[in-house]
Every structure is written in C-alpha cells, then in structure tokens.
Amino acid sequence: MRLKGRNSAALAVAAAATGLMALAGPAQAQKTSIEAIEEYREMLQDGNPADLFEAKGEELWSKKRGPKNASLEQCDLGLGPGVVKGAFVQLPRYFADTGKVQDLESRLVTCMSTLQGIDPQDIIKGQWGKGERANTTALATWVAAQSKDMSFALPQSHPQERTMYQVGKRLFFMRGGAHDFACASCHGEEGKRIRLQDLPLLTKNPGDGVGFAAWPAYRVSNGQMWTMQHRLNDCYRQQRFPEPDFASDVTVALGVFLGVNAKGDKSAVPTIKR
C-alpha cells in the first residue's frame, strides 16, 4: 500500500508539471517535464521494489539448489571464489575456465551450471521473469548491489577483452531492422530525448548512475526487474531486430563497449526506471 501511495503522489507531480507546461514557453516546458520525472523517481526510490529482488538474490546465493545440492558461494566472478564486492564494476571480463569474455548474467549461468548442475538451457531458453531466468535476474541484482557507489574499471588487458570492445563498437553503430536503426540512433549524439526523457550519449563516459551504470533497474511501467541483458534485448526489439539469445556474444560485446566507455562512473544499481 505504501508503494501505491507513492505512485499516486508521483502521478500528481507529473500532472502538475503538465499543467505548468501549458502556461510556459517551450524551453521552460522542457525543463519542467525533466524535473517532474526526476521528482517521480526520487519519490519512488525510497522503498524501491528492487530491494525485494536483491533480498531474493542474496538468499539464492547461499541456498543449496540444483542436482548437485550446492550453493553459489564458491562462484568466481573475477575476483576469486566467493568474492562479490567490487566484482560487478569489473564485468564483462575474460575468464580462463570458459575461455570467453562474460558479463554478470552469463557468468552466473556458468556458476549455476558447474556448481549446482542447473541446465543452462533452462535459463537461455527461458522467459523473462520466470523460472531460473528470474532467479538469475535476482542474483544479478544482489551481486550488482554489492558494488554500489564503486567506479567502473573494466579490464582490457586480455586480447579477447579488446576484441570484444571493438565488436561491441561495431554493433553499436550497425544499422538494420525494419526502421534502419542502430544503438547510435538514440545514444550516439548529445541532446537527444524520447518520451520526455534525456537519452545519454553512450560513446563516452555518460556520468554516474547513467546508462551502463544504471542497470539492473526496476521498471515501474511493467513491474519487472531488468538486468543489462534485458535492457539490451529490449533495445533490439525497439530497433525491430531479431531477439538475441540470452547471454549471447552480441549482448556481451555491447556490454564491454558500454562498460569500458563508462570507466570512472559510479554504479547506482539497483535503480528505478519509468
């Protein structure tokens, strides 16, 4: 009921802003709409539903599950078995045991498979918000939250990490689909906006808690928790591209490109989005 109250208050703020926009000039109206959205987010941030997903992820991390009846407490996210704090802001990165560059979600799939015996296809072929894919989202939310306010510093020392950055860069600017869109169509220039919201420029450091540094996030509009995998998947949907496989090299490469560009930005996750 508390969350419902916050939503009602936030909608009132937005309605008030709309009334002001009708009386103001174009520049003032634009400023007012942005401020109203920021107020909306601030009002919802206290009691962010993402907290529930974070709590579930923490429980899943230490819970013995799967055919092997084991926990994930020995999962190596890049800083050593079981080390969680600081791992998120250094992902995606290269892992010698898989011979691949992996992001947080794909690395969690590896750990769930090797440590717990959970079939990776249950996640890869699953549905958003259901079954083991939902568990992966909760785990990613908890892991990411352990690095909140820490600066991104993705490694680029391994050749595969540098290759994935270049692949991600090409994918970012690649146009296609029914509307001939690319990631850069929305996030390749300064000053772009959509649905009254600013679109950050993601070819360089966009700022703390913006772009790559803002996901996982709770989406108020559909009541779902979205990881970066989900965010990128939806970007492709909006571009009218075929849906990428969960944890595909395509989405991981884009994560490398965005993450390296975000170097120095502080993670704000879990955040809350419209």
C-alpha positions as CSV (number, residue, x, y, z in Angstrom):
1,M,0.0,0.0,0.0
2,R,2.9,2.3,0.7
3,L,4.2,1.9,-2.9
4,K,0.7,2.6,-4.2
5,G,0.7,5.9,-2.3
6,R,4.0,6.9,-3.7
7,N,2.8,6.1,-7.2
8,S,-0.3,8.3,-6.7
9,A,1.8,11.1,-5.4
10,A,4.2,10.8,-8.2
11,L,1.4,10.9,-10.8
12,A,0.1,14.1,-9.1
13,V,3.5,15.7,-9.5
14,A,3.5,14.7,-13.2
15,A,0.0,16.1,-13.7
16,A,1.0,19.4,-12.1
17,A,4.0,19.6,-14.3
18,T,1.8,19.1,-17.3
19,G,-0.4,22.0,-16.3
20,L,2.7,24.2,-15.9
21,M,3.9,23.2,-19.4
22,A,0.7,24.5,-20.9
23,L,1.4,28.0,-19.5
24,A,5.1,28.1,-20.1
25,G,7.3,28.6,-23.2
26,P,8.9,25.7,-25.0
27,A,12.2,26.0,-23.0
28,Q,10.5,26.2,-19.7
29,A,8.1,23.4,-20.5
30,Q,11.0,21.1,-21.4
31,K,12.8,21.9,-18.1
32,T,9.6,21.3,-16.1
33,S,9.0,17.9,-17.7
34,I,12.5,16.7,-16.9
35,E,12.2,18.0,-13.3
36,A,8.9,16.2,-12.9
37,I,10.4,12.9,-14.0
38,E,13.2,13.3,-11.5
39,E,10.8,14.0,-8.7
40,Y,8.8,10.9,-9.7
41,R,11.9,8.8,-9.4
42,E,13.0,10.3,-6.1
43,M,9.6,9.7,-4.6
44,L,9.7,6.0,-5.6
45,Q,13.4,5.4,-4.7
46,D,12.5,5.2,-1.0
47,G,11.1,1.7,-0.9
48,N,12.4,0.7,-4.4
49,P,10.8,-2.7,-5.2
50,A,14.3,-3.7,-6.4
51,D,15.0,-4.3,-2.8
52,L,12.8,-7.4,-2.9
53,F,14.8,-8.8,-5.9
54,E,18.0,-8.0,-4.1
55,A,16.9,-9.9,-1.0
56,K,15.8,-12.9,-3.1
57,G,19.2,-12.9,-4.8
58,E,21.1,-12.9,-1.5
59,E,19.1,-15.9,-0.4
60,L,19.7,-17.7,-3.7
61,W,23.4,-17.1,-3.5
62,S,23.8,-19.1,-0.3
63,K,21.0,-21.6,-0.8
64,K,21.8,-25.2,-1.8
65,R,20.0,-26.0,-5.0
66,G,20.1,-28.0,-8.2
67,P,21.1,-31.6,-8.9
68,K,24.3,-31.1,-7.0
69,N,22.6,-29.6,-4.0
70,A,25.2,-26.8,-3.8
71,S,25.2,-23.0,-3.2
72,L,26.9,-20.4,-5.3
73,E,29.2,-19.3,-2.5
74,Q,32.3,-20.5,-4.4
75,C,31.3,-18.8,-7.7
76,D,34.2,-16.9,-9.2
77,L,33.0,-13.6,-10.6
78,G,36.5,-12.5,-11.5
79,L,38.0,-11.6,-8.1
80,G,38.3,-15.1,-6.7
81,P,35.8,-17.7,-5.5
82,G,33.0,-16.2,-3.4
83,V,34.3,-12.6,-3.7
84,V,31.3,-10.4,-4.6
85,K,32.1,-6.9,-3.6
86,G,33.7,-5.0,-6.4
87,A,33.1,-7.8,-9.0
88,F,30.2,-6.1,-10.8
89,V,32.2,-3.0,-11.8
90,Q,34.8,-5.1,-13.5
91,L,32.4,-7.1,-15.7
92,P,32.3,-8.1,-18.5
93,R,35.8,-9.6,-18.4
94,Y,37.7,-12.7,-19.7
95,F,37.5,-15.9,-17.8
96,A,40.2,-18.6,-18.3
97,D,38.0,-21.5,-17.3
98,T,35.5,-20.8,-20.1
99,G,37.9,-19.2,-22.5
100,K,35.3,-16.4,-23.0
101,V,34.6,-12.8,-22.1
102,Q,31.5,-13.0,-19.9
103,D,29.2,-10.4,-18.3
104,L,27.5,-10.8,-14.9
105,E,24.5,-12.8,-16.1
106,S,26.4,-15.2,-18.4
107,R,28.9,-15.8,-15.6
108,L,26.1,-16.6,-13.2
109,V,24.8,-19.1,-15.7
110,T,28.2,-20.8,-15.8
111,C,28.4,-21.0,-12.0
112,M,24.8,-22.3,-11.7
113,S,25.7,-25.0,-14.2
114,T,29.1,-26.0,-12.9
115,L,28.4,-25.7,-9.2
116,Q,24.8,-26.6,-8.9
117,G,24.2,-28.7,-12.0
118,I,21.4,-26.4,-13.3
119,D,20.9,-26.8,-17.1
120,P,22.0,-23.6,-18.8
121,Q,19.2,-24.1,-21.4
122,D,16.6,-23.6,-18.6
123,I,17.9,-20.0,-18.5
124,I,18.9,-19.4,-22.1
125,K,15.7,-20.7,-23.5
126,G,13.6,-19.5,-20.6
127,Q,11.3,-16.4,-20.3
128,W,11.9,-13.1,-18.6
129,G,10.6,-13.1,-15.1
130,K,10.0,-16.9,-14.9
131,G,11.9,-19.9,-13.6
132,E,15.7,-20.0,-13.5
133,R,15.9,-16.9,-15.6
134,A,14.0,-15.0,-12.9
135,N,16.5,-16.4,-10.4
136,T,19.4,-15.2,-12.5
137,T,17.9,-11.7,-12.5
138,A,17.6,-11.7,-8.7
139,L,21.1,-13.0,-8.3
140,A,22.4,-10.3,-10.7
141,T,20.6,-7.6,-8.7
142,W,22.1,-8.7,-5.4
143,V,25.6,-9.1,-6.8
144,A,25.5,-5.7,-8.6
145,A,24.2,-4.0,-5.4
146,Q,27.3,-5.1,-3.6
147,S,29.3,-2.7,-5.7
148,K,27.0,0.3,-5.4
149,D,28.9,3.7,-5.5
150,M,32.1,1.9,-6.8
151,S,33.7,3.1,-10.0
152,F,33.6,1.0,-13.2
153,A,37.0,-0.2,-14.3
154,L,36.5,-3.0,-16.9
155,P,39.8,-4.8,-17.7
156,Q,41.2,-4.6,-21.2
157,S,44.4,-6.5,-20.7
158,H,43.4,-9.7,-22.4
159,P,43.3,-9.8,-26.2
160,Q,39.7,-11.2,-26.2
161,E,38.6,-8.3,-24.0
162,R,40.0,-5.8,-26.5
163,T,38.4,-7.7,-29.4
164,M,35.0,-7.7,-27.7
165,Y,35.3,-4.0,-27.2
166,Q,35.8,-3.5,-31.0
167,V,33.0,-5.9,-31.8
168,G,30.7,-4.1,-29.4
169,K,31.6,-0.8,-31.0
170,R,30.7,-2.1,-34.5
171,L,27.4,-3.4,-33.2
172,F,26.6,-0.1,-31.5
173,F,26.8,1.7,-34.9
174,M,25.4,-1.1,-37.0
175,R,22.1,-0.1,-38.7
176,G,19.4,-2.6,-39.6
177,G,15.9,-3.8,-38.9
178,A,12.7,-2.5,-40.4
179,H,13.5,1.0,-39.3
180,D,17.2,1.1,-40.2
181,F,18.1,1.9,-36.6
182,A,21.3,1.4,-34.6
183,C,22.1,1.8,-30.9
184,A,23.7,5.0,-32.0
185,S,20.4,6.3,-33.4
186,C,19.3,7.1,-29.8
187,H,22.6,7.1,-27.9
188,G,25.2,8.5,-30.4
189,E,24.6,12.2,-30.1
190,E,24.3,14.8,-27.4
191,G,20.9,16.4,-26.6
192,K,18.5,13.6,-27.8
193,R,15.3,12.9,-25.9
194,I,12.4,10.5,-26.2
195,R,9.1,10.4,-24.2
196,L,10.2,13.5,-22.2
197,Q,13.4,11.7,-21.1
198,D,17.0,12.6,-21.9
199,L,18.9,9.9,-23.9
200,P,22.5,9.7,-22.7
201,L,25.4,9.7,-25.1
202,L,27.0,6.2,-24.6
203,T,30.1,6.6,-26.8
204,K,31.9,8.2,-23.9
205,N,31.6,8.4,-20.1
206,P,27.9,9.4,-19.6
207,G,28.1,10.1,-15.8
208,D,27.4,8.4,-12.5
209,G,24.4,6.2,-12.5
210,V,23.6,6.8,-16.1
211,G,23.5,4.3,-19.0
212,F,25.5,1.2,-18.2
213,A,25.9,2.3,-14.6
214,A,22.1,2.3,-14.0
215,W,21.2,-1.4,-14.6
216,P,19.9,-3.7,-13.1
217,A,16.8,-1.4,-12.5
218,Y,13.2,-1.9,-11.5
219,R,10.8,-0.8,-14.3
220,V,7.7,0.8,-12.8
221,S,5.8,0.7,-16.1
222,N,5.7,-3.1,-16.2
223,G,6.6,-4.1,-12.6
224,Q,9.7,-6.0,-13.7
225,M,13.3,-6.1,-12.7
226,W,15.6,-5.7,-15.7
227,T,19.3,-6.6,-15.9
228,M,21.6,-5.2,-18.6
229,Q,20.8,-8.3,-20.7
230,H,17.1,-7.5,-20.6
231,R,17.8,-3.8,-21.4
232,L,19.8,-4.6,-24.5
233,N,17.3,-7.2,-25.6
234,D,14.6,-4.6,-25.5
235,C,16.7,-2.2,-27.4
236,Y,17.0,-4.7,-30.2
237,R,13.2,-5.2,-30.0
238,Q,12.6,-1.5,-30.5
239,Q,15.0,-1.5,-33.4
240,R,12.9,-4.4,-34.9
241,F,15.9,-6.7,-34.9
242,P,15.6,-10.4,-34.1
243,E,15.7,-11.2,-30.4
244,P,19.3,-12.0,-29.3
245,D,19.8,-15.2,-27.3
246,F,20.2,-14.7,-23.6
247,A,23.8,-14.1,-22.7
248,S,24.8,-14.1,-26.4
249,D,28.2,-12.8,-27.5
250,V,26.4,-9.9,-29.2
251,T,24.9,-8.6,-25.9
252,V,28.2,-9.3,-24.0
253,A,30.2,-7.4,-26.6
254,L,27.9,-4.4,-26.3
255,G,28.3,-4.6,-22.6
256,V,32.0,-4.5,-22.9
257,F,31.8,-1.4,-25.2
258,L,29.4,0.4,-22.9
259,G,31.2,-0.6,-19.7
260,V,34.6,0.4,-20.9
261,N,33.2,3.8,-22.0
262,A,31.7,4.2,-18.5
263,K,35.2,4.0,-16.9
264,G,35.2,6.0,-13.7
265,D,31.4,6.3,-13.5
266,K,29.9,5.1,-10.2
267,S,27.4,2.3,-10.1
268,A,24.0,3.3,-8.8
269,V,22.3,0.0,-9.0
270,P,19.7,-1.1,-8.3
271,T,17.9,1.9,-9.7
272,I,14.3,2.6,-10.6
273,K,13.1,3.5,-14.1
274,R,9.8,4.6,-15.6
